[in-house]
């Protein structure tokens, strides 16, 4: 078979959850699949390099159509068909929902990461809400021959909110790169990370894009309520509707103990996480949860939300809190900062839990979905 893969979601310039999923899945797919042919589609005014996707059974097609023009044409006319852009194929794989055009005889597989635009539209900017309305994911999902949900929770949301038949949905958890998120990070890398980023001696760490859904304002309030000399370090690019978040940072009574690093290179993230006393991820809604999983793999205690897909991913290997309850979150922060027994249990359970997730397994299960459509 020839499988076409849409790479347009990789063109954001940074690596977040979706980009992490695409890069790792495709790399491991190409490593195990010698039977199928892959053609990767990219659209950018500037040429891009995808050297890690260069295999004997793959090729990359790059067009330079302005994205606004391409998206509008796909929305209004369902044209151009992808066959016109990249040649013939059997399956189109969208690793993230996007506008597309294909002829009726072509198979379509889409990965669904979450239903946040439908469930929590209030956390998106006006631009984001307009984009998701323009995208019309319900219609896109209905056209798919198979959907890949990254968690059981996402599958249930899909069925409940779109009416998609359960038989069309396969639950395939993303993995974790344990060679990158390895608890045995060399001392010189840890030292360099502390020096380069000016990291304090003892700190709680938040890692995510700054946007309302991640509940950073709640974390700041909970941090203020703790009686500790620990710092709070925040890592993540500015997303949307972050004005109130930055205001909360500037007005915090503990602002001298809060350090915002902005976006950091992915290669530095494991060391920054490893040095943390705990990683805190109090999101209001997630379809999966890479950050808690990465921290557990590194042997770092995790405090995270008891809502959406997160409990399914972390099990009993993290302190689960009500993200809407500041006192609950503050108590959990105090526990991971001071209670050595709790910390030891979380580290042991977290390391074991992380072992369940691998990109090799994700690739094998995804390949099985493709082959089922022969």
ABEGO torsion letter per residue (X at the ends): XBBBBBAAAAAAGBBBAAAAAAAAAAAAAAAABAABBBBBBBBBABBBBBAAABBAABBBBBBABBAAAAAAAAAAAGOBBAAAAAEBBABBBBABBBBBBBBAABBBBBBBABAAAAABAAABBAAAAAAAAAAGAAAAAAABABBBBABAAAAAAAAAAAGBBAAABBBBBBBBBAAABBABBBAAAAAAAAAAAGBBABBBBBBEBBBAAAGAAAAAAAAAABBBABBBBBBEBBBBGAAAAAAAAAABAAAAABBBAEBBBAAAAAAAAAABABBBBABABBABGAAAAAAAAAGBBBBBBABEAAAAAAEAABBBBBAABAAAAAAAAAAAAABAAAAAAAAAAAAAAAAABBAAAAAAAAAAAAAAAX
